[in-house]
Amino acid sequence: MFGLFSKKNNNECPIDSEMRLWMENSFLWLATQFGHDNIATKPILLPTPEHFPIRFDGSKESLTKTAEIVARQMEIDINEINLDTYEQNIQEFSGGFGHRIWTEVDKDNDEKMAAGLYFDKNEQGKYDILIEKKNLTDPENLTATLAHEFSHIKILGEKRLDFNDEQLTDLTPVVFGLGIFNANSAYKEWKSFDSYGHNSIGYLKQREWGYALALYAFFRQEENPDWIKFLTPNIKSDVKKSLDFIYANTDKVFIEEYKGGS
């Protein structure tokens, strides 16, 4: 009565309309850059030992092996990358910082730390990519950070754009079948005996990751993708809500033009 117990519209888009249009148009731009058929058929990578037969013990070897898998998935020659680690609390850089992917330590704290750094080709003709050492013991964060930094290679290094767009860079791993890792790393809860909070990596927000993965599934004609079970509960819920919206609005999705600013 009086609408007090009416159900929420299941076909409501989880993200605002401007972001929805930006994401759909950006996804199509990426699909055009890297091949529609390629994106539609490329096997997705899952957080399983079959896809990542690696012992994540914090060693440089585990970093190298993970980077090789991510590079192969993203069609990058690993030999063109100079990969190294650094420690955020002690590392100083004499030059520019390149392009960084940020990790938010605490939602109530303005401080953010760089999880990875990308620099264009050095004098030896290799891309310099640095990974914050703490990520080496977290397989999901490590894979997500590598995927983001390697996306800079795909966008900036391969001269597809001449300016940096971090949200577009965040979206790029999705089309290469690595979106599970970046989405799960976007919002991670932690608890101790006397406190709790969350960590996040990247630039897209939790619900935006849900919509991005839903677009990926829709593009590949996967109405009930099996890989959704590997997502954290929050992201999984957002993907399902996004898929409900998409399949209820197939006359709009990937059709309407984004007219916002750059």
PADRENLUM-558958 format. One record per residue (C-alpha): z, y, x; residue number from 1; residue in three letters. Coordinates in pm, whole numbers. Each point is the difference from the previous one (the first is absolute). Example, Ala and Ser with C-alpha at 12.3 -4.5 7.8 and 13.67 -1.06 7.14 Angstrom:
# residues 2
<zz 780&yy -450&xx 1230&nr 1&rest ALA>
<zz -66&yy 344&xx 137&nr 2&rest SER>
# end
This chain:
# residues 262
<zz 0&yy 0&xx 0&nr 1&rest MET>
<zz -86&yy 353&xx 112&nr 2&rest PHE>
<zz -175&yy -161&xx 295&nr 3&rest GLY>
<zz 330&yy -71&xx 175&nr 4&rest LEU>
<zz -90&yy -363&xx 58&nr 5&rest PHE>
<zz -373&yy 35&xx 48&nr 6&rest SER>
<zz -142&yy -175&xx 304&nr 7&rest LYS>
<zz -138&yy 201&xx 285&nr 8&rest LYS>
<zz -377&yy 7&xx 17&nr 9&rest ASN>
<zz -87&yy -287&xx 235&nr 10&rest ASN>
<zz -337&yy 161&xx 69&nr 11&rest ASN>
<zz 142&yy 319&xx 143&nr 12&rest GLU>
<zz -111&yy 68&xx 356&nr 13&rest CYS>
<zz 294&yy -25&xx 245&nr 14&rest PRO>
<zz -131&yy 288&xx 213&nr 15&rest ILE>
<zz -113&yy 350&xx -96&nr 16&rest ASP>
<zz -362&yy 56&xx -95&nr 17&rest SER>
<zz -96&yy 206&xx 306&nr 18&rest GLU>
<zz 133&yy -265&xx 239&nr 19&rest MET>
<zz -169&yy -273&xx -205&nr 20&rest ARG>
<zz -339&yy 167&xx 28&nr 21&rest LEU>
<zz 48&yy 73&xx 371&nr 22&rest TRP>
<zz 91&yy -363&xx 66&nr 23&rest MET>
<zz -290&yy -145&xx -199&nr 24&rest GLU>
<zz -253&yy 231&xx 164&nr 25&rest ASN>
<zz 149&yy -62&xx 345&nr 26&rest SER>
<zz -8&yy -375&xx -56&nr 27&rest PHE>
<zz -370&yy 18&xx -90&nr 28&rest LEU>
<zz -67&yy 215&xx 307&nr 29&rest TRP>
<zz 170&yy -263&xx 219&nr 30&rest LEU>
<zz -194&yy -276&xx -177&nr 31&rest ALA>
<zz -325&yy 180&xx 77&nr 32&rest THR>
<zz 101&yy 50&xx 364&nr 33&rest GLN>
<zz 100&yy -360&xx 62&nr 34&rest PHE>
<zz -220&yy -187&xx -246&nr 35&rest GLY>
<zz 58&yy -82&xx -367&nr 36&rest HIS>
<zz -78&yy -369&xx 46&nr 37&rest ASP>
<zz 214&yy -13&xx 312&nr 38&rest ASN>
<zz 305&yy 136&xx -181&nr 39&rest ILE>
<zz -60&yy -214&xx -308&nr 40&rest ALA>
<zz -14&yy -325&xx 199&nr 41&rest THR>
<zz 209&yy 51&xx 315&nr 42&rest LYS>
<zz 302&yy -235&xx -14&nr 43&rest PRO>
<zz 329&yy 182&xx -39&nr 44&rest ILE>
<zz 267&yy -48&xx 269&nr 45&rest LEU>
<zz 336&yy -130&xx -121&nr 46&rest LEU>
<zz 345&yy 11&xx 163&nr 47&rest PRO>
<zz -5&yy -374&xx 72&nr 48&rest THR>
<zz 14&yy -210&xx 319&nr 49&rest PRO>
<zz -353&yy -119&xx -77&nr 50&rest GLU>
<zz -135&yy 354&xx 29&nr 51&rest HIS>
<zz 247&yy 118&xx 265&nr 52&rest PHE>
<zz 94&yy -297&xx 222&nr 53&rest PRO>
<zz 221&yy 221&xx 212&nr 54&rest ILE>
<zz 361&yy -8&xx 114&nr 55&rest ARG>
<zz 119&yy 354&xx -73&nr 56&rest PHE>
<zz 261&yy 25&xx 272&nr 57&rest ASP>
<zz -53&yy 362&xx 100&nr 58&rest GLY>
<zz -213&yy -92&xx 300&nr 59&rest SER>
<zz -316&yy 171&xx 118&nr 60&rest LYS>
<zz -179&yy -331&xx -57&nr 61&rest GLU>
<zz 87&yy 6&xx -371&nr 62&rest SER>
<zz -133&yy 356&xx -22&nr 63&rest LEU>
<zz -325&yy -97&xx 173&nr 64&rest THR>
<zz -58&yy -305&xx -218&nr 65&rest LYS>
<zz 69&yy 197&xx -319&nr 66&rest THR>
<zz -234&yy 276&xx 114&nr 67&rest ALA>
<zz -276&yy -253&xx 67&nr 68&rest GLU>
<zz 27&yy -137&xx -356&nr 69&rest ILE>
<zz 5&yy 347&xx -159&nr 70&rest VAL>
<zz -289&yy 122&xx 216&nr 71&rest ALA>
<zz -213&yy -302&xx -90&nr 72&rest ARG>
<zz 70&yy 55&xx -370&nr 73&rest GLN>
<zz -98&yy 367&xx 31&nr 74&rest MET>
<zz -311&yy -76&xx 207&nr 75&rest GLU>
<zz 125&yy 175&xx 312&nr 76&rest ILE>
<zz -54&yy -114&xx 359&nr 77&rest ASP>
<zz 354&yy -47&xx 135&nr 78&rest ILE>
<zz -136&yy 59&xx 351&nr 79&rest ASN>
<zz -58&yy 364&xx -94&nr 80&rest GLU>
<zz 370&yy 54&xx -60&nr 81&rest ILE>
<zz 270&yy 81&xx 252&nr 82&rest ASN>
<zz 314&yy -119&xx -180&nr 83&rest LEU>
<zz 352&yy 82&xx 108&nr 84&rest ASP>
<zz 350&yy 59&xx -133&nr 85&rest THR>
<zz 244&yy 289&xx 19&nr 86&rest TYR>
<zz 355&yy 75&xx -107&nr 87&rest GLU>
<zz 24&yy 295&xx -235&nr 88&rest GLN>
<zz 341&yy 115&xx 120&nr 89&rest ASN>
<zz -93&yy 25&xx 368&nr 90&rest ILE>
<zz -377&yy 40&xx 19&nr 91&rest GLN>
<zz -147&yy 339&xx 84&nr 92&rest GLU>
<zz -371&yy 76&xx -5&nr 93&rest PHE>
<zz -145&yy 268&xx 220&nr 94&rest SER>
<zz -316&yy 39&xx -205&nr 95&rest GLY>
<zz -76&yy 24&xx -371&nr 96&rest GLY>
<zz 149&yy -252&xx -236&nr 97&rest PHE>
<zz -328&yy -129&xx -137&nr 98&rest GLY>
<zz 34&yy -130&xx -354&nr 99&rest HIS>
<zz 327&yy -155&xx -112&nr 100&rest ARG>
<zz 111&yy -231&xx -275&nr 101&rest ILE>
<zz 350&yy 94&xx -104&nr 102&rest TRP>
<zz 295&yy -215&xx -94&nr 103&rest THR>
<zz 255&yy 160&xx -228&nr 104&rest GLU>
<zz 342&yy -110&xx 122&nr 105&rest VAL>
<zz 192&yy 112&xx -308&nr 106&rest ASP>
<zz -121&yy 161&xx -321&nr 107&rest LYS>
<zz 287&yy 253&xx 19&nr 108&rest ASP>
<zz -79&yy 97&xx 357&nr 109&rest ASN>
<zz -289&yy 228&xx 94&nr 110&rest ASP>
<zz -33&yy -170&xx 338&nr 111&rest GLU>
<zz -301&yy -224&xx 42&nr 112&rest LYS>
<zz -91&yy -211&xx 300&nr 113&rest MET>
<zz -345&yy -102&xx 113&nr 114&rest ALA>
<zz -67&yy -373&xx -45&nr 115&rest ALA>
<zz -331&yy 20&xx 184&nr 116&rest GLY>
<zz -227&yy 241&xx 185&nr 117&rest LEU>
<zz -379&yy 15&xx 24&nr 118&rest TYR>
<zz -196&yy 183&xx 266&nr 119&rest PHE>
<zz -377&yy 20&xx 32&nr 120&rest ASP>
<zz -177&yy -169&xx 289&nr 121&rest LYS>
<zz 145&yy 60&xx 344&nr 122&rest ASN>
<zz -181&yy 39&xx 330&nr 123&rest GLU>
<zz -54&yy -377&xx 13&nr 124&rest GLN>
<zz -171&yy 10&xx -341&nr 125&rest GLY>
<zz 287&yy -170&xx -184&nr 126&rest LYS>
<zz 205&yy 110&xx -299&nr 127&rest TYR>
<zz 365&yy 54&xx 87&nr 128&rest ASP>
<zz 226&yy -144&xx -269&nr 129&rest ILE>
<zz 377&yy -5&xx 38&nr 130&rest LEU>
<zz 237&yy -195&xx -223&nr 131&rest ILE>
<zz 368&yy 88&xx -33&nr 132&rest GLU>
<zz 191&yy -287&xx 159&nr 133&rest LYS>
<zz 231&yy -62&xx -297&nr 134&rest LYS>
<zz -298&yy -118&xx -205&nr 135&rest ASN>
<zz -60&yy -301&xx 223&nr 136&rest LEU>
<zz 279&yy -202&xx -165&nr 137&rest THR>
<zz -119&yy 82&xx -355&nr 138&rest ASP>
<zz -329&yy -186&xx -64&nr 139&rest PRO>
<zz -83&yy 196&xx -316&nr 140&rest GLU>
<zz 64&yy 342&xx 151&nr 141&rest ASN>
<zz -182&yy -96&xx 318&nr 142&rest LEU>
<zz -310&yy -116&xx -188&nr 143&rest THR>
<zz 6&yy 306&xx -227&nr 144&rest ALA>
<zz 35&yy 241&xx 293&nr 145&rest THR>
<zz -282&yy -166&xx 194&nr 146&rest LEU>
<zz -222&yy 4&xx -310&nr 147&rest ALA>
<zz 65&yy 371&xx -51&nr 148&rest HIS>
<zz -65&yy 94&xx 363&nr 149&rest GLU>
<zz -312&yy -219&xx 11&nr 150&rest PHE>
<zz -117&yy 181&xx -314&nr 151&rest SER>
<zz -13&yy 317&xx 209&nr 152&rest HIS>
<zz -253&yy -183&xx 216&nr 153&rest ILE>
<zz -209&yy -89&xx -306&nr 154&rest LYS>
<zz 7&yy 354&xx -139&nr 155&rest ILE>
<zz 28&yy 234&xx 301&nr 156&rest LEU>
<zz -99&yy -220&xx 292&nr 157&rest GLY>
<zz -317&yy -123&xx -170&nr 158&rest GLU>
<zz -82&yy 361&xx -101&nr 159&rest LYS>
<zz 4&yy -55&xx -376&nr 160&rest ARG>
<zz 200&yy 323&xx -40&nr 161&rest LEU>
<zz 61&yy 282&xx 244&nr 162&rest ASP>
<zz 347&yy 85&xx -136&nr 163&rest PHE>
<zz 316&yy -201&xx -50&nr 164&rest ASN>
<zz 99&yy -105&xx -352&nr 165&rest ASP>
<zz 320&yy -203&xx 9&nr 166&rest GLU>
<zz -10&yy -110&xx -363&nr 167&rest GLN>
<zz -354&yy -129&xx 46&nr 168&rest LEU>
<zz 116&yy -173&xx 317&nr 169&rest THR>
<zz 283&yy -161&xx -198&nr 170&rest ASP>
<zz -250&yy -125&xx -257&nr 171&rest LEU>
<zz -239&yy -151&xx 256&nr 172&rest THR>
<zz 199&yy -322&xx 73&nr 173&rest PRO>
<zz -22&yy -84&xx -371&nr 174&rest VAL>
<zz -378&yy -39&xx 6&nr 175&rest VAL>
<zz 29&yy -221&xx 309&nr 176&rest PHE>
<zz 238&yy -239&xx -175&nr 177&rest GLY>
<zz 318&yy 118&xx 173&nr 178&rest LEU>
<zz 149&yy 197&xx -286&nr 179&rest GLY>
<zz 290&yy -239&xx -62&nr 180&rest ILE>
<zz 162&yy 94&xx 329&nr 181&rest PHE>
<zz -38&yy 376&xx -37&nr 182&rest ASN>
<zz 111&yy -3&xx -363&nr 183&rest ALA>
<zz 310&yy -209&xx 69&nr 184&rest ASN>
<zz 90&yy 224&xx 295&nr 185&rest SER>
<zz -29&yy 311&xx -219&nr 186&rest ALA>
<zz 336&yy -69&xx -162&nr 187&rest TYR>
<zz 260&yy -233&xx 148&nr 188&rest LYS>
<zz 357&yy -10&xx -124&nr 189&rest GLU>
<zz 286&yy -79&xx 235&nr 190&rest TRP>
<zz 366&yy -70&xx -62&nr 191&rest LYS>
<zz 312&yy -36&xx 209&nr 192&rest SER>
<zz 362&yy -61&xx -93&nr 193&rest PHE>
<zz 64&yy 370&xx -62&nr 194&rest ASP>
<zz -339&yy 166&xx -58&nr 195&rest SER>
<zz -355&yy -40&xx -122&nr 196&rest TYR>
<zz -327&yy 188&xx 15&nr 197&rest GLY>
<zz -370&yy -49&xx 73&nr 198&rest HIS>
<zz -252&yy 35&xx 277&nr 199&rest ASN>
<zz -363&yy 92&xx -48&nr 200&rest SER>
<zz -311&yy 14&xx 215&nr 201&rest ILE>
<zz -315&yy 196&xx -67&nr 202&rest GLY>
<zz -121&yy 277&xx -225&nr 203&rest TYR>
<zz -80&yy -154&xx -338&nr 204&rest LEU>
<zz 287&yy -39&xx -246&nr 205&rest LYS>
<zz 114&yy -329&xx -149&nr 206&rest GLN>
<zz -185&yy 34&xx -332&nr 207&rest ARG>
<zz -312&yy 117&xx 181&nr 208&rest GLU>
<zz 4&yy -319&xx 205&nr 209&rest TRP>
<zz 24&yy -194&xx -324&nr 210&rest GLY>
<zz -306&yy 176&xx -137&nr 211&rest TYR>
<zz -191&yy -44&xx 327&nr 212&rest ALA>
<zz 54&yy -375&xx -3&nr 213&rest LEU>
<zz -92&yy -17&xx -369&nr 214&rest ALA>
<zz -327&yy 178&xx 80&nr 215&rest LEU>
<zz -59&yy -253&xx 277&nr 216&rest TYR>
<zz 52&yy -288&xx -243&nr 217&rest ALA>
<zz -223&yy 162&xx -263&nr 218&rest PHE>
<zz -275&yy 68&xx 255&nr 219&rest PHE>
<zz 10&yy -369&xx 98&nr 220&rest ARG>
<zz 10&yy -107&xx -368&nr 221&rest GLN>
<zz 344&yy -158&xx 43&nr 222&rest GLU>
<zz 177&yy 56&xx -331&nr 223&rest GLU>
<zz 300&yy -216&xx 98&nr 224&rest ASN>
<zz -4&yy -9&xx 382&nr 225&rest PRO>
<zz 206&yy -277&xx 156&nr 226&rest ASP>
<zz 96&yy 221&xx 295&nr 227&rest TRP>
<zz 215&yy 220&xx -222&nr 228&rest ILE>
<zz 287&yy -246&xx 51&nr 229&rest LYS>
<zz 36&yy 121&xx 359&nr 230&rest PHE>
<zz 85&yy 355&xx -109&nr 231&rest LEU>
<zz 353&yy 136&xx -28&nr 232&rest THR>
<zz 127&yy 19&xx -362&nr 233&rest PRO>
<zz -48&yy 378&xx -30&nr 234&rest ASN>
<zz -356&yy -5&xx 132&nr 235&rest ILE>
<zz -85&yy -308&xx -207&nr 236&rest LYS>
<zz 117&yy 177&xx -316&nr 237&rest SER>
<zz -210&yy 306&xx 85&nr 238&rest ASP>
<zz -308&yy -214&xx 62&nr 239&rest VAL>
<zz 37&yy -170&xx -337&nr 240&rest LYS>
<zz 44&yy 332&xx -182&nr 241&rest LYS>
<zz -303&yy 137&xx 181&nr 242&rest SER>
<zz -211&yy -303&xx -88&nr 243&rest LEU>
<zz 99&yy 41&xx -366&nr 244&rest ASP>
<zz -124&yy 358&xx 12&nr 245&rest PHE>
<zz -319&yy -84&xx 189&nr 246&rest ILE>
<zz -110&yy -280&xx -228&nr 247&rest TYR>
<zz 76&yy 214&xx -304&nr 248&rest ALA>
<zz -214&yy 281&xx 142&nr 249&rest ASN>
<zz -298&yy -166&xx 164&nr 250&rest THR>
<zz -218&yy 279&xx -138&nr 251&rest ASP>
<zz 182&yy 248&xx 225&nr 252&rest LYS>
<zz 106&yy -179&xx 316&nr 253&rest VAL>
<zz -237&yy 52&xx 296&nr 254&rest PHE>
<zz -215&yy 217&xx -229&nr 255&rest ILE>
<zz 171&yy 336&xx -33&nr 256&rest GLU>
<zz -54&yy 246&xx 282&nr 257&rest GLU>
<zz 282&yy 151&xx 205&nr 258&rest TYR>
<zz -33&yy 378&xx 11&nr 259&rest LYS>
<zz 320&yy 92&xx 177&nr 260&rest GLY>
<zz 47&yy 156&xx 340&nr 261&rest GLY>
<zz -40&yy -178&xx 330&nr 262&rest SER>
# end
